[in-house]
Amino acid sequence: MTGLRGEAAIVGFVELPPERKPTRPQLFTIEQYAKLAKAALDDAGLDGSSIDGLVTHGIAESDMFAPATLSEYLGIPINYGEVVDLGGATSAGMVWRAAAAIELGLCEAVLVIVPGAYNLPASKQRPPKEFGYFGASSNNFGSPQAEFEIPYGNLGQNAPYAQIARRYAAEFGYDPRAVAKIAADQRTNACATPDAVFHGRPITIDDVLASPMIADPLHRLEIVMPCMGGAGVIVTSADVARRARNRPVWVKGFGEHIAFKTPTYAEDLLRSPISKAADRAFDMADLRRSDMDMASIYDCYTITVLMSVEDAGFCEKGKGMEFMASHDLTYAGDFPLNTAGGQLSFGQAGMAGGMHHVVDGARQIMGRAGDAQVRDCNRAFVSGNGGIMSEQVALILEGN
């Protein structure tokens, strides 16, 4: 099996406390990148001179040359620069690319930073682009979504994920309480995480089911709430990791699979690309599902978590409802899941929402999760999900 040798590690991270209403200064994208990079470097006990690579999702200030623009702005010459565009799978995809570049000897330390918002300077003469409310669809002229999807009302995320849930119910049955338990258990985790946007606000399964129905069968408390924030990690070689401050979190395996853009073109709506990505990641790391001490799974919706747990191989396909109902998903439980609350209860800071899951795994393995610490946590499974269950990345992280 070709792939990573597990010789690159996450050695520092930053995750801003999410905010529903911003109190921090609203910075432009490159300013956010610089602030987050400095905080991640400080966390690792490194300085900017250690960095010779960066991976970005892009910046609002420049449609092209994003790595060069950031290198120039930060004053850091780099040997490796890349732009990754995988929606909610971007962060996990950035991490394995950084690890691969390090193992290939292209660089020694990589900034993997994701701002929480893409702000542009305001100008009456040249106002910023209006992105519109098309969700995972593109309304650009000539795009397949603009021609074949949007005119017929297939846009956004709520309705497509509800369609997936409805299709799941038709094939396997649907237990609303089992799915609502995902949100309730993750809220328990958030209540043990002071920075979570819903810290101190526990909910029950009944609370979830009593919340307004947004897109049948998905209730409001089963749907992620966007907020302000930002996150990132520093990925380094073993040599640099030895002089960093924290316990290294080694990137042992990864998988990535992209099968379609919109569910209209999925061969099977209920068998998502995470299955192939997870199989590759576990094979590369030479580990089993039972070896994982926690899982941090992309959770834009509760149905996303259910599908990902099944498709990643943690339980049999179609048995996810039973699995959720019979396992304790809290940090103290037998299947610790999204131990800082996940995006559902920690908060989804835009594109940085995917990085939350990387940080969640790294924080646990470093032993820095405070009251939400999983006992003897040495291995973590992390997933990223872009589009409508279309772009999928899996990571295996290890502290040994």
SVG drawing of the C-alpha trace seen along z (x, -y; Angstrom):
<svg xmlns="http://www.w3.org/2000/svg" viewBox="-42 -55 57 60">
<polyline fill="none" stroke="black" stroke-width="0.4" points="0.0,0.0 1.6,-3.3 1.0,-6.4 2.2,-8.2 4.9,-6.8 3.5,-8.7 6.5,-11.0 4.7,-14.3 2.9,-15.7 0.5,-18.3 2.5,-20.2 0.3,-23.2 -3.2,-24.5 -5.4,-27.5 -9.2,-27.7 -10.9,-31.0 -14.0,-30.8 -16.9,-30.9 -19.2,-33.9 -22.8,-34.2 -22.6,-38.0 -19.0,-39.3 -17.3,-41.1 -13.8,-40.8 -12.5,-43.2 -13.7,-42.2 -10.5,-41.5 -9.9,-41.0 -8.9,-37.5 -5.1,-38.0 -5.3,-39.7 -7.1,-36.7 -4.6,-34.4 -1.7,-36.3 -3.4,-36.4 -4.3,-32.7 -0.9,-31.7 0.9,-33.6 -1.4,-32.0 -0.8,-28.5 3.0,-29.1 2.9,-30.4 0.9,-27.3 3.6,-25.1 6.5,-27.1 7.9,-27.9 8.5,-31.1 7.8,-32.1 11.4,-31.3 10.5,-27.6 7.8,-27.8 8.6,-26.9 5.2,-25.8 1.6,-26.9 -1.7,-25.5 -4.8,-27.7 -8.3,-27.5 -7.8,-30.9 -8.2,-34.5 -10.8,-37.1 -8.2,-39.7 -6.9,-37.8 -8.6,-35.4 -5.2,-34.1 -1.7,-33.6 -3.1,-33.0 0.1,-31.2 2.4,-33.9 0.2,-36.7 0.2,-35.2 3.9,-34.5 4.5,-38.1 2.2,-39.4 3.6,-37.2 7.2,-37.8 7.8,-34.0 9.4,-32.5 8.1,-29.1 9.2,-25.9 5.7,-24.6 2.3,-26.3 -1.1,-24.9 -4.7,-25.9 -7.3,-23.2 -11.0,-23.6 -13.1,-20.7 -15.8,-22.5 -16.1,-21.1 -13.5,-18.5 -10.9,-21.2 -9.3,-21.3 -8.7,-17.5 -7.5,-17.6 -5.0,-20.4 -3.6,-18.4 -2.7,-15.3 -1.3,-17.4 1.0,-19.2 2.0,-15.8 2.8,-14.4 4.8,-17.4 6.9,-17.1 7.5,-13.4 8.6,-14.1 11.2,-16.5 9.6,-19.5 9.4,-21.4 9.8,-21.1 6.8,-23.0 3.5,-24.0 0.9,-26.6 -2.6,-25.1 -4.8,-28.0 -8.5,-28.5 -10.1,-32.0 -13.6,-31.9 -14.9,-34.5 -13.9,-36.0 -14.2,-39.7 -13.3,-42.3 -12.6,-46.0 -15.7,-48.0 -15.7,-50.4 -18.5,-52.3 -16.7,-52.3 -16.0,-48.6 -18.3,-46.7 -17.5,-43.1 -19.0,-40.2 -22.4,-39.1 -22.3,-35.4 -26.0,-34.9 -27.8,-32.1 -27.3,-29.1 -25.5,-27.0 -23.5,-24.2 -24.7,-25.1 -23.0,-27.5 -25.1,-30.2 -22.3,-31.2 -23.4,-31.2 -22.5,-27.9 -22.2,-25.8 -24.2,-22.5 -25.9,-23.7 -27.0,-27.0 -28.4,-25.1 -29.8,-21.9 -30.3,-22.3 -31.1,-25.8 -33.9,-26.6 -35.8,-23.6 -35.3,-24.6 -32.5,-22.2 -30.2,-24.5 -28.8,-25.1 -28.2,-22.3 -31.2,-21.8 -33.4,-20.3 -30.8,-18.0 -29.8,-16.6 -33.4,-16.1 -33.8,-14.2 -30.9,-11.9 -32.6,-11.4 -35.9,-10.6 -34.2,-8.1 -32.5,-6.5 -35.9,-6.1 -37.3,-4.4 -34.5,-1.9 -33.6,-1.3 -36.2,-2.9 -35.8,-6.0 -35.7,-6.4 -36.0,-10.1 -34.9,-9.7 -31.7,-7.9 -30.7,-10.7 -31.7,-13.4 -29.4,-11.7 -26.4,-12.6 -27.2,-16.3 -28.0,-15.9 -24.8,-13.9 -22.7,-16.4 -24.3,-19.2 -23.1,-17.4 -19.6,-17.6 -20.0,-21.3 -21.1,-21.9 -17.7,-20.5 -15.9,-22.8 -15.8,-26.5 -15.1,-27.9 -18.2,-26.2 -20.9,-28.6 -23.5,-26.6 -21.4,-26.0 -23.7,-25.9 -26.9,-25.2 -27.6,-21.4 -30.4,-19.9 -32.2,-16.6 -33.5,-14.3 -37.0,-15.7 -35.6,-19.2 -34.2,-18.3 -37.5,-16.8 -39.5,-19.7 -37.4,-22.2 -39.0,-23.5 -39.0,-21.2 -36.8,-22.9 -36.7,-20.3 -38.6,-17.1 -37.2,-15.1 -34.5,-17.5 -35.2,-19.7 -33.5,-23.0 -31.3,-21.5 -30.1,-18.9 -28.8,-21.6 -25.5,-23.5 -25.6,-27.1 -23.0,-29.4 -20.9,-31.6 -17.7,-33.7 -14.3,-32.1 -11.2,-30.6 -8.8,-27.7 -5.6,-26.2 -2.7,-23.8 1.0,-23.6 2.2,-20.4 5.9,-19.7 8.6,-17.1 9.9,-14.9 13.0,-17.1 10.9,-20.2 8.4,-18.3 11.2,-17.4 11.7,-21.1 8.0,-22.0 6.1,-22.4 3.3,-19.9 3.0,-16.1 3.2,-15.4 0.1,-14.2 1.3,-12.1 -0.7,-11.9 -0.6,-8.2 -3.1,-7.7 -5.5,-9.5 -8.1,-8.8 -9.9,-11.1 -12.7,-10.4 -14.8,-12.7 -17.7,-11.2 -20.1,-14.0 -21.0,-17.6 -24.7,-17.4 -26.7,-14.3 -28.6,-14.3 -25.7,-12.5 -24.9,-10.1 -24.9,-6.5 -26.3,-5.6 -27.5,-8.4 -27.0,-6.3 -23.4,-5.1 -21.2,-8.1 -17.6,-8.6 -16.3,-8.4 -16.4,-4.6 -13.5,-4.5 -11.7,-7.4 -11.9,-5.6 -10.8,-2.2 -7.7,-3.8 -6.9,-5.7 -7.1,-2.7 -5.2,-0.5 -2.4,-3.1 -2.2,-3.4 -2.4,0.4 -5.0,-0.2 -8.6,1.0 -11.7,-0.9 -11.6,0.6 -8.2,-1.0 -9.7,-4.5 -10.1,-6.2 -12.4,-8.9 -14.0,-10.1 -14.4,-13.6 -16.9,-13.4 -18.1,-16.3 -21.5,-17.2 -23.3,-19.8 -26.5,-17.7 -27.2,-14.7 -27.9,-12.6 -24.3,-13.4 -22.9,-11.9 -25.1,-8.8 -24.2,-8.2 -20.5,-8.8 -20.3,-6.4 -21.9,-3.7 -19.9,-4.4 -16.6,-4.7 -17.1,-1.2 -17.8,-1.8 -21.1,0.2 -22.9,2.2 -24.8,0.2 -28.3,-0.4 -27.6,0.2 -26.6,-3.4 -29.8,-4.1 -29.2,-1.1 -25.6,-2.1 -26.4,-5.7 -29.1,-4.5 -26.9,-1.9 -23.7,-3.9 -22.7,-6.8 -21.3,-9.4 -20.0,-11.8 -16.4,-12.3 -16.9,-9.9 -18.7,-7.3 -17.8,-4.1 -17.8,-5.9 -16.5,-9.4 -17.8,-11.5 -17.1,-15.2 -15.8,-15.7 -15.8,-19.5 -19.4,-19.6 -18.9,-19.3 -20.1,-22.0 -23.6,-21.4 -22.8,-22.7 -19.3,-24.1 -20.2,-26.2 -19.5,-26.3 -17.1,-29.1 -17.6,-29.1 -14.8,-27.1 -13.1,-26.7 -15.8,-24.4 -14.0,-21.5 -10.8,-22.5 -12.7,-22.1 -12.7,-18.4 -8.9,-18.3 -8.3,-20.4 -10.7,-18.3 -8.7,-15.1 -5.3,-16.9 -6.4,-18.5 -7.6,-15.1 -4.3,-13.3 -2.3,-16.1 -4.2,-15.7 -5.4,-19.3 -9.2,-18.9 -9.8,-19.8 -13.0,-18.5 -13.9,-16.9 -10.7,-14.9 -11.1,-11.3 -9.1,-9.0 -5.9,-7.5 -6.6,-9.1 -3.9,-8.1 -5.7,-7.7 -8.4,-9.6 -10.5,-9.3 -11.3,-12.6 -13.6,-13.2 -14.3,-16.0 -17.4,-16.4 -17.9,-18.8 -20.9,-19.6 -23.8,-17.3 -22.0,-14.1 -19.9,-14.5 -16.3,-15.4 -14.9,-13.2 -11.6,-13.0 -10.6,-10.7 -7.6,-11.1 -6.0,-8.8 -4.1,-10.7 -1.9,-9.0 0.1,-10.2 2.5,-7.3"/>
</svg>
